[in-house]
Amino acid sequence: MESYARDELASELSKLTELTSDAVAVCEGDGTICHVNGRLLDLAGESRERIVGTDIKDLLYSDMFERAAGHRVPFPLDGTDCTLMLKLADGSFVPVLVRAAELASMARLRSRLLKRGAPRGRILVTFRSLQERYAYDRQMRRVLSELQAANRRLSGTLSVIMSTVGADDLPTLLATVLDKLTDALDADGTAIYFSENGGFKLRAISHGLEHDYVPEFVPYGVGIPTYVLRQGRSCRLTVIRADEAAGARSGSFYDIDARQSRTLRTHFMPPYKTLIAVPVFFGTQVLGVIELGWKRPTTPRAYDVNVIEVVCEYLSIELMSLVASTRSRRTSELQRSLSRVRDIMFETEPGGAWGEATRELAQVLDCHVCPLVPVRGGAASAEGILAVDFEGGSQVTLSGTVEQLFFSTTAPAARVAASARDYFAAAAPQPGSGPELEQVRLTRIDRFSRMGEWLDSHGLPCQGVLADLGEDAAAVPAPAGTAALPAGDAQEPGEPSSELPARYFLLLRDGSQEPIDDIEFDYLVRLAHEYELRLHDARRHTEDRRIAQTLQVGMRSSLGEVPGIIADSLYSSATRQALVGGDFYTLLRMPDDCAVMILGDVSGKGIEAASMSALVKTALSAYAWEGAAPVVMVRSLNSMLMGFSRVETFATMFVAHLDLRRGEAVYCSAGHPPSMVVRSRPTADTPEHAGEVELLSIQSGVVGAFESMAFESGAFTFEPGDILFMYTDGAIEARDPEGEFFGEQRLRTILLEHAGMPVKGLCQRVLDELDSFTGSALEDDIALVALQFEDLHTVYAPPAAVIEQLQDAEPQQAAATV
């Protein structure tokens, strides 16, 4: 019975031990092992035959590697944990956690009931390897650390996204994003570069890089941003710094994924040993590059790259709404600078205006202003060779003339790579949108061009703009705000050049700075345009003084004799005590069978308006004799009147240039009622009275009211017998006693009634109609002029008596010849 029970218990126990994941051994009370499960065999590295029957005290030792003394088992039997050392087959030991309990059998129960000296029962021992537990704990800690890092990255990404919502300040936004990104990825610093004209401009850095050297500008073709742009992907890079002790100027960087290295100059090296560089795209355009790095050697993780890419993708969308405002602020800054330069040119004494203007340029553009001064003595002086005066100190002689070096078509001074895609250029002014320069020339200098390399080789800043102020730069009068530099003179080295303008000067930046971008270049173009306007003002003042000398011409309006034109005119002043008023007209005979007709009306009445009309008429006559077109004459007059202190004075006028030989005319009607061309077209039924009236309808604004007024030109043709009828607004604005206007339609009707009639007396007939309509109560000055065109062949044909004398003389001349 006892044997049966023991075998049954052993069979059931063996089944149970194989089910557990712990190592299990069953031993007798003296330690003899009678059963083990497969987990213990795997742990000890022994076979069942070599373990069963051995003493358990030969397997388990204390943590001091000592065997249990007194033939006792090395563990308690109350089920508590006990740390021991398990001896393996190769003689090594591993720590195990052991629990043991005594098994009660049927024989033992009977022995306890019958006699106390019955033998002890079996012992169940469980083992658990502490190495596996330690490994499991390490794995759990690693997983927990990764979960915490992932949570931190996720939190950082969400924080970046939340911080960009509603942002309206680009620098603050970038600083916030870079700081949060650095914290989320446990990096040492982050920087962002924007793709701009000629390279990548540093726009923001995290706080951790405030005391480190970070390249401010990396040109296209060099550095990490260019490499990332060409790869078109995120790059994990290791930076190898140059051996400064050995005098090396270049280090390198290694692409971990592509397993390739590139040379990297120290000047463009970031302050990291390991970094992740990610391009910021918007569609297919590159906005810039984000560089996140560590100052210690490490291996960037792939999911860190994913985090930055997600941030960049979102950030690119936010940047789109802020780029315009950033450029707008820069444009506003340059516009304020342009206004300050204008004030300097007008308000500063001539001797100090140039210095103030150049200091303003140097500050707002962050550049060096270097005039080109003539080289004294020798062949260089004879050939017009110039020298770069760097900050009023050292002078470097150019290797050729300005035209050869800066304006050559074969060796340009700037050649920015066409493949460089500049996103921000889309917001910049398009070529040709700014004012066109007539005299001043501006050309960019690229650091990679021949001129840029030459400047760099002589220790000078190697990129910027050359300005050519033109031949009049050496004698700019006071309105331009500069002091003249005598021709052929050059300042001595070390002399201050800030007060002496030169025709040529350079605005230069160092190679570490970004080139002059489109907005800044447009600023220089507008500044040059202002300079030209000041120069034109000075010239105009000179011309106005010359015109003023001719204003002694009489104040009466009259028409000159012009072959091919039969003229009729009439002037009626609303101010009876004055012989003349604000209306004026004149007809000028010009060379080559041409004539200029001028009819105008100056605001006001009486002697004051008459004196201004005399000034305007004389000025227009002077412009006409200079060969100016009608629209140019009107535009020049407008500029002259705007220069007067009496800004309330303005005028309307009709100016026409008549080519009598071709039957063509060009006119400009500035705020004036439309003149009329009366064409006589006899037919078989009405050989004398058929005709038509053409209105010259191309109109412009008044003269002398606004400086920016635009004036347009018109044209018409005429034939012999046609009449050009001109009038001032007093004619059509005359009112009858009921207040009705005379109007253009009544005037056209009168002209049609007199079509085909001689022009003499036409103006008087029109005035009679006006007197009849108004009851002889005209309220405004009225000037009427009618020009009838004749056939020039008839005008220049010799008289009949002369023709008869020539015919009689022909036979006598023939006989004398024989």
KELOKE-995153 format. One record per residue (C-alpha): x, y, z. Coordinates in pm, whole numbers, plus 32768, in hexadecimal, padded with zeros to 4 digits. Example, Ala and Ser with C-alpha at 12.3 -4.5 7.8 and 13.67 -1.06 7.14 Angstrom:
2
84CE7E3E830C85577F9682CA
END
This chain:
818
800080008000811580EF805981D5809E7F19809E80D67E48805682247EE781BE82997EBE81C9823D7D4C807D82E67D1380F584237DBD823B84217CF7818283FC7BAE8094851A7BF581AB85F57C7B828285C37B45816286327A6D812C876A7B3B829B87CE7B3982A887CA79BE818988C079AD823289D47A70832A8ACC79DB84108AB07B0A852589AE7B3184B188A07C29856087877CE484D286857DD885C585F17ED685BE8515800585E5859A8162875C855B8158877F861E800F878385017F1686E385787DD285D484917D5A852E85697C4B857686A37B7984B387507A65853287B67910855489277970865988CF7A77871787F779808727891F789187958A0A79A288A689237A2A891488A778D68912873A7948885985FE78E38755855A79C3882D842679FD894A84F37A8B887185B97B7B877284BE7C00880983FE7D25890785097D7D88FE85DF7EB4885787317E8D896087C17F708A5687827E4E898488697D6E892889887E548A238A587F138A0D8B907FE18A578CE37F448BB68CB77FD78BDB8B737F098BDD8A9E80488B378945806A8A2A891A81748ABA889282B88A3787788395899186C08275887B87C2827987D6883B8140884789A180E686E98A3880E785C88A5E81DA8492898581B1838D8A908200836D8B0F8099842C8C5380CA85178CDE7FBE86848C867FD987998CFB7EF1889A8BEC7EA6899A8B9A7D9D894B8A807CA78A7789BC7C298A6F897F7AB38B02886179ED8C35892E798B8C81897D7AF68C018AE27AEC8AF08B697BCB89B98C377B8D88E48CE27C96878E8C467CCC86638C907DA385F98B557E6084B98AF67F14848389A57FC2836888F18077834387958110824C86A4806A816885D48150813D846580DC804C8351814E816B829181F481D083C382BA80728401832C8057829683A781AD82B4844D814183EE850480108338858180C181F485E982188263865582DD83A28657841F831385D183A682E7846B84968363835A846984C182C783A784F88180841385948034846987027FEF83F087D67EC684F088D77E5584B489EB7D4C85C48AB17C9F85B58BFC7BE086E98C887B3487398DE57BAD88028E2A7A7086C78E0D79A486158EE37A9D87288FE77A8E871D8FDD791185A68FFD791D85BF91247A0886BD91C8792785DE919077FD84B7921E78B7857F9350791C85F3937B77B48491935C7732841B944F783B8530954177D984CF9523766D8364955B76C583C4968E778D849B970E766B838296CA75748291977E76598384989F767083AB98B174F5823398A074C9820199AB75D0830F9A80752D82749A5873D4811D9ABA745581B69BDD7510825F9C5473D081199C40731280559CF37423815A9E06743D813F9E5472C77FC49E7D72C77F729FED729E80DFA05C729E8118A1AB71F78287A1E772438381A114718284B5A13F726483EDA0E8739D834B9FC172F084979F33727A853E9F5E73CE841B9EAC747984169D8E7380858D9D56739185959D56750E84759C61752A850B9B82741E865A9B7F74D385B59B1C761C84D99A13757C8601995C74E086F3999C75FE87E39A50751188E09B61755588659C5C745587999CA1731D87C39DA0720586F19DF570D587709E836F8B86929F276E8386DF9EFF6D12871EA05C6C8B87D6A1086B728928A0606B4A89189F736C7188859F1B6DC48850A02C6EC8884C9FD4703C86FDA04A70C186E79FBC7222879E9EE2732187379E3C746787A89ECE75B288AF9DBF75DC897A9E4E74B989869FB9752A8AF59F9E758E8B659EBF746C8BDE9F1A73118ACE9ED672138B089F3870A38A28A06070518A25A0206EDB8A7D9EEB6E128A979F2A6C978A099E3B6B988B019D306B328BA69D006C878B489C8D6DE38A479BA26E75890A9C5B6DFB89789C376C9089C29AC36CC488699A8D6D5B87C79B516C3F88729A786B3A881A99366BF486B099A46C14868598E36D5B86CE98EC6ECF8839989C6F2288DB9810705C8A3A989C70638B76988471318C5B99B5712F8DD6998971398E7A9ACE719A8FB89B55710091039B1D71B0913F9C877212928A9C3072B5930C9BB67165928B9CF270B8917A9C3F6FF390639D216F6F8F6E9C0E6F148EC89AED6FC48DBE9A026F418C69996D6F868BF798046F5B8A9C979B6EE58A3C96736FC3892E95F26ED689E196266D898B3395C96E208BED96E06D718CB5980A6DE88CE1996D6D688DDF9A7E6DAE8D609B9A6E898E159CE36EBC8E3B9D5570228D899E9B6FCD8C479DDF6F7C8C5E9CD2708C8B3D9CB571878B879C9872FF8B299B2673118BD199D473018A9199267292896199C071EF88259986712C87EF9A737002868D9A7C6F75861E9B4B6E4584E39C1C6E6F84119BFB6D3482D49CA56CC282649BE26B9583999BC26ABD843E9CFF6B3D85449D036C4E84FE9DF86D6786349DA16E2E86E49C9E6F0686C59C48707987FF9BC5712587D29B177278890F9A9A731A89CB9A1074418B1E9A8774B78B759921751E8BA897F874368A65973474178997967B73168858973872BC8729965872C38649962B71988510968F725785BC97D772BA85D498217146846297D27123840D98C8723884CF99E1719084339992703D82D699A870D2832C9AF6717283C59B77702D82959B126F6481B09BD0704C82A09CF2707582B89D276EFD81449D716EF2815D9E6B700E828E9F116F7281C89F616E3980E9A0546EF8820DA0FE6FA8830DA1246E93824CA23D6DEF8236A3016F3583ABA2CF6F728404A3586E1C8301A46A6E4C83B1A4D86F8A84FFA4DB6ED58462A5A16DBA83D3A6996EB58527A6BB6F5A85C8A7076E0B84B0A7F96DB584EEA8B66EF9865FA8BD6EA6860CA9466D4C8546AA5E6DEF8668AAAA6EDA8757AAC26DB38667ABAF6D058660AC8A6E3B87DBAC816E4B87FAACEE6CE1870DAE146D158753AE856E7A88C3AE3C6EBB89D0AF316E568A74AED16D0A8BC1AE8D6DB18B2DAD866E9B8A13ACF06DD08AEAABEA6D258B7CAB706E6C8A24AB566F0F8995AA9C6DE38AB2A99F6DD38A9CA95D6F478929A9196F208971A8296E018A7CA7726EC68995A7486FEE8855A6D96F438908A5EB6E518A14A57B6F498B26A5B46E498C67A6756E088C53A7AD6D2C8D94A7BE6C5F8DBDA8D36B5B8E95A89D6A268F91A9B66A16907DAA1068F791E2A994690992DDAAB068FD9408AAB16815948EA9BB671993E0A900660392C2A89B66E89260AA0567169261AA40659E918DA90C655A908DA967666390DDA846674C9033A85F68A0907EA7D569F98F95A74B6B038FA8A82A6C368F51A73C6D528EBDA8046E748F96A9336E3090D8A8746E6E9180A7786D8D9159A7986C159164A6736B239195A6C669B390A4A61C68C49132A53767BB9074A5E666A48F70A6ED66568E17A6EF66F08D76A69265A58E5BA56565798E32A4E166DC8CC9A52C67388C01A56765FC8CA3A46C65118BBCA37D64598CC7A271643F8D31A27265AE8C01A2DD667B8C2BA35167E08B0FA274685A8AA3A11967F189C6A07E68FB89799F1668A288359EFB67E187E49DB1688987C59E5169DE86549E566A2F85FC9F836B0284A29F6B6B9884AAA0CA6C2284F5A15D6ACC8385A1236A7A832CA23C6B68843EA3236AEB8400A43769E9840FA3AE688A8519A432679B84A7A57066F683A5A5C168038482A6D1689A84DDA820680085B7A81F66CB8702A8CE66F9877BA9BE65F088DAAA0E66688933A944679D89A8A7DD6768899EA6C9686D8A37A56F684B8A53A45369458B9BA3AC69A28B94A23669E68C98A19D6ACD8CCFA08069D38D08A16368A78E5AA1DA682F8E2DA32D68D98DB7A2906A1D8EE1A1A66A268FCAA2CA69DC8F3FA3936AFF8F59A2656BE490C2A2286B7F9119A38F6BE3907AA36C6D3A8F43A4366CE38DD3A3DA6D0B8D7BA3186BD38C0AA34D6B848B1BA46F6B618AC3A57F6A668B83A67D69958AD7A7CD695F8B2EA8B4683D8A93AA0D68788AE6AA85671B8BBBAB99668E8B0BACAA67568B60AC0968A68C9BACD868D08BD6AE1C68B68A90ADD7696789F2AF2469C48963AF796B16880AAEDA6AE788AFAD856AC9894AADB66C1D8AB5AD656BD08C01AE136BB78CBAADFE6A6E8DFBAD3B6A418EDAADF869498F1AAD36680C9069AC8B680190A8ACAF697790C7AB876A5F90CDAB916BD69200AB236C8E91F8A9D36D46916CAA026E9E90A4AB396E478F33AB256EA58E6DAAE16D6B8D15AAFE6E068CE6AC6B6D9E8D67AC496C368C81AB8C6B4A8D1CAAD06A2A8C7EAA6468E58CB5A8F4693C8C94A84F6A908C6FA6EB6B108B7BA6656C148C2CA52A6C8B8BDAA40E6D7A8CB7A2FD6E078CA7A19C6D818BFEA1296EC38AD7A2126E8089BDA1E16D8D89CDA2956C3D88FEA3CA6BF487A3A3396BC08694A3AF6AD285E6A48F6BD0872BA53A6C2E878EA5636AC18639A5FE6A79867CA6ED6B9C87C1A7576AF68711A78469A7860EA8676A47871CA9266AFE87D3A95669B4868CA9CD691B866CAAD16A2F87CDAB4269E38772AB6A6875863EAC3268D38713AD1C69A58804AD3D688386E5AD8667978664AE8A688E87B2AF37688687B5AF36670C864EAFB0670286A0B0D067E987B2B13466F786C4B11A65D085B6B1D7668D86A6B2F566C986F1B2FC6556857FB2F96505853EB40E66008622B4EF65368532B4D3641083F7B52164D5840DB68E646C8345B63163398205B6FA632080D3B68363D57FEDB6A362A87F94B56061FA7FD3B56060847FFBB46A5F678130B46C5E8E812FB4565D15815DB2EF5CA18154B2945B2E8043B1935AF37F63B20F5C107E56B3195C0D7E19B37C5D767CFCB4285E287CF8B4735F9D7C3EB53660A47C6BB57A62157B5CB5F962FF7BB0B64264697AAAB62265767B62B73866337B0FB86C65687C17B94866017D28B85565957D97B83764307E0AB6D0646B7DB5B5B8655E7E03B44E65A67DC4B3C664487EE2B3C863507F3EB34561F68059B35460FF80B9B2BB5FB0822BB2765F7282C6B2375E1E83C1B11B5E3184C0B09B5D338469AF9A5C278308B0215BE78295AFDC5D4981E1B0AD5E4C8189B09B5FBD8038B112603B800EB16261B07EC4B1BC62537E96B1C463CC7DDAB24464F97E7CB29666497DA8B28F67837D3BB3E767F57CEDB52D67497D7EB683670F7EE6B6F867197F55B5E168057ED4B4CF671C7F5FB58A65F080BDB595668380B3B41F66C58029B3DC6568814DB4A264D8823CB3CA659F8192B288652D817DB2F763C282EAB35E63B98359B21B64618294B14A63678325B214624A8482B1D362CD843BB05D62E583B5B063618284F1B10660FB85B9AFF461AA8503AEFA60CB8438AE5561E182FBAD95618D81B0AE2362128190AD21632982F8AD66639582B4AEDC63928185AEAF6474823CADC3655D8362AEB2657F8277AFD365C481C9AF0966D18317AEC7677E836EB039676D8221B0AA68018239AFA769198382B045697F82D8B19369C18264B1ED6B20810DB24A6A97808BB0EA6A807F26B1656A4C7F79B1D968EC7F24B0E667D67ED8B0F966637E25B045654A7EB4B04863EC7EB1AFBC628E8004AF9461E48022AF11607E8147AED75F9780D3AEFF5E2D8190AE645D098103AF2B5BE581C0AE685ADD8135AD135B487FE6AD895BCA8024ACE95D1D800CAD735E7E8064ACFE5FDE7FBDADA261097F9AAD9A62817E58AE18631F7E8FAE4A64957D4BAE8B654D7CD3AF5764247B87AF40636C7BAEAE6562367C16AF2661037B58AEEC5FBE7BC3AEA55E587AC3AF245D5D7AE0AE655C177A38AEEF5ADD79C3ADD559F57901AE6858CD7818AD7C58117752AD9B56CC7615ADFC578776B2AEE3588977F8AF5D57F47831B06E58F77793B0125A4577DBAE9C5A8078D0AE585B997917ADA45CDC79B0ADF75E2F7AADAD115EDA7AE9AD3360507C53AD0260C17BF1AC2E61ED7D3AABB362807D4DAC7663C77E3FAC9464ED7E31AD3E66407E73AEA966907FD3AF3866A3806CAFAA67EB7F83AEF068D98037ADA6691D81A2AD4668EC8148ABE1688B8044AC4367868051AB6D664A8031AC1564F57FD0AB6963AF8009ABBE62457F10ABB661237F23ABDF5FA97E4AAC455E807E6BAC895D0C7DF1ADB05C3F7DC8AE175AD77DBFAF695A257C7FB01E5A847C5DAF775BDA7C41B05A5D0C7CD3B0185E657BF4B0D15F5B7C71B10460C17BCEB1B061EA7BE4B1D663617ADEB15564537A3CB2AD646F799AB272631D78D7B1346368789CB18864DA77EEB2D2648A7689B2DC65177548B37E64A4746CB43D659B73BCB2F565F8750BB25166517528B163652A7685B122649F76E0B17D633B7785B0266316784FAF6E620F7722AF0D613C76C0B07960F2782AB0C6609D7839AF9D5FAC76F8B0105F057787B16C5ECB78C7B0DA5E377804AFF25D4E7738B11B5CD3787AB1CB5C707928B09A5BDB79BFB0EB5A8A79BAB2615ACE7AF4B3395AF27B88B3235C4E7BB0B4995C757AA1B51B5D5C7A42B3C15DE17AAEB4105F4579E6B5555F4678B1B49E5ECC78D6B3A25FE87902B4BD60E477CAB566605B7706B4266097778EB41961FB772CB584623B75D4B53F61B575B1B405628B762AB4A763CF759BB5FE639A76FBB69263867746B61B64E77878B53C64C67903B4CD66197A54B44565AB7B72B49964C37B43B406636A7C4EB3BD62677BEBB33F610C7CE1B2D35FFE7C97B2435EA47DA5B1C35DB77D4FB1705C507E4BB09C5B927EB5B0ED5A2D7F5DB022591E80D4B063593C8102B03957C28018B15E578D80BFB22A589E821EB202581281B9B218569C825BB34955ED8176B461556880F2B44E540181C8B578538A8304B4CD53FF82A0B3905349826BB458520183C2B4F952208465B3A6525283B1B31951238425B44050468589B41D50BE85A3B2AB506485D4B2D54EE386DCB3E14F15879CB3095008878EB1E74F10881BB2C04DF28935B33F4ECA898CB1DD4F2089A3B17E4DAE
END
